[in-house]
Amino acid sequence: MTRSLPSRPNLNHLKNEAKALLKTHAHGDVDCCGLLRHLHRFADEPDAAILAADVSLSDVQFALAMDYGFVSWRALKEHVEATDQQLVEISSYVDKTLTQALETGSSDVHFEPSETSLRIRFRTDGVLRDIDSLPKEQGTLISERLKQLAGIDERETGEAHQGHFNFRSDSQRKIGFHLATLATTNGEKTTCRVFDTAVSEVPLDKLGYTTDQLALVRDALAKPGGLILFTGPAASGKTVSLYTALSQLDNEKLSITTLEDPVELPLANVSQCRVNHSGGGFAGSLGSILSTNPDVIMISDLSDPETCRTAFAAAERGLTILGTLPTSSAAETLLFLRTVGIPAPSIIRTVKLVVTQRLARRLCTKCKTSFKPDSAMLDVAGVTDAGTVQLYGPKGCSECHDGYLDRFGVFEVVAVKGAVADAVANQLEQAAIDAACRQACYPGIRDVALQRLQAGETSLEEVQRITAL
């Protein structure tokens, strides 16, 4: 029975293996005899006869090649050299693809195997786009290369893995990538998510808040204690909002700790912790953090009821807690808190602000096209004065992606006071809490999105897309 070569065979290692076997023979060690029986003259010889015979390096190399399933050392050498060249080409392809993703402002890269091919897609401005297609067998080499970059054993393909690696772009700026692998029926799927340190440097007033919303956020961050919640579906920009909010705090005078899974971006003068899943998950890790007496804690996921209750207890003791939930509106968030056992008085006392968000694609200013909307469009857009309305739509040019370029945040920002606090105190249902938010003059996601539509920043299709989530 022959052995299999490593997925990344090294010719020097094979040469050293042959030399080591030759020394083993010279020292009279019977461990070499099994392999040397690949030589025709030793096929039926006993160990003693093989050890007594003269054996050259070329003999051992031939036997080693036969042991790996090759007809000669030359055939083995040519195979390894061809593999080396292929690995160089794969490495170059991976570098080129990651560079292209950064140049196009993409947030993640997907390598997806099918029955016959490997599909490569970028998520740009929140939408997946096909970039390339390769023969399926190259998917294994690409996956191995990415896992090698992330320090993951490339031979382990049966389980999901996560890792992180740094990549230096053509501009020589170091960018982080989070790697996730998943075993599928067609092979290993790999996803590289961009972690750009520039994300944590976005000014608060550049995220997309309206003037009134920005004032509410700044006021909440300026006052110590209490809970500020950032909510929205996956990939709605919560991480950017959290990191930007943390950057507004005085980390020279405050003890700030984060609890993340994973730690996404490095923050100066902040103690960043990854969730210890073997030590009780978010709830257990949060308990450990509280014992260190911090002033501020950022928790990347509060959806676990125990974690949520622990965070509330800490906020009621005077700590400032920033956290996220996957809820889609302020009303849904406040109702969720009630369902996990947070009493209404505690919600009113503790929650300073609920920030719900989406990311909308911005129309390319170079090619966007204007048009007069028909009555159906006006109705959807909530516009009554048709004579003054001009909407814009995507066209597409060399400067953008299908008519869009970049994204901006669309927010609902609600302070838990006044009519909103009354709705919580009276344990009203979601629709009634939502109505209370509007009564208190806090515009919802759709209201703000329609304002941006009428300002010509995005399209009606995009408003429909983000508000249907």
Number of C-alpha atoms within 10 A of each C-alpha: 6 12 11 9 14 8 12 14 15 15 16 9 10 18 16 11 15 21 17 15 22 20 14 16 22 15 10 15 14 13 12 20 22 15 18 27 19 18 15 10 10 17 14 11 13 12 18 12 12 22 20 11 11 10 14 10 15 13 17 25 23 21 24 26 24 22 20 16 16 17 13 15 19 13 15 22 18 12 15 18 15 12 16 16 12 14 18 12 12 19 17 11 13 16 17 14 18 20 17 17 21 20 12 16 16 22 21 22 26 21 21 21 25 16 9 11 16 24 19 21 22 28 18 22 21 17 12 16 16 11 14 12 14 14 12 18 13 16 24 18 18 20 23 25 19 24 24 15 18 20 13 17 12 18 11 11 18 12 10 14 17 17 18 21 17 15 16 13 16 13 8 8 11 13 16 19 24 19 23 19 21 17 14 15 10 14 20 22 23 27 22 24 20 22 21 19 16 10 14 20 13 16 13 18 14 10 19 16 21 16 9 10 20 17 12 19 21 14 12 19 20 12 10 15 21 26 28 25 23 27 28 24 16 12 11 20 21 26 19 18 23 20 21 19 20 21 18 13 15 12 15 10 8 13 16 22 23 24 22 18 16 15 17 20 17 14 16 10 13 18 15 20 18 16 22 16 12 8 11 12 15 25 22 17 20 23 15 12 17 17 8 10 12 15 19 26 27 24 25 23 19 20 17 13 16 15 20 22 17 17 27 22 16 22 25 19 12 15 21 26 26 26 23 23 22 18 20 18 24 30 25 18 22 27 20 17 19 16 11 14 12 18 14 20 11 16 21 19 15 23 23 23 23 24 23 30 28 25 23 25 23 23 28 23 15 15 18 21 16 12 10 14 16 9 12 9 13 17 12 12 21 12 14 11 8 13 7 8 14 14 21 20 22 22 16 18 14 9 13 18 20 14 23 27 19 18 20 19 24 28 28 26 27 26 22 23 17 13 17 26 21 16 23 25 15 11 16 15 14 19 11 15 24 22 17 21 26 16 13 16 11 20 18 22 22 19 19 18 29 22 14 19 23 17 13 20 23 28 25 21 11 19 23 15 11 18 16 8 9
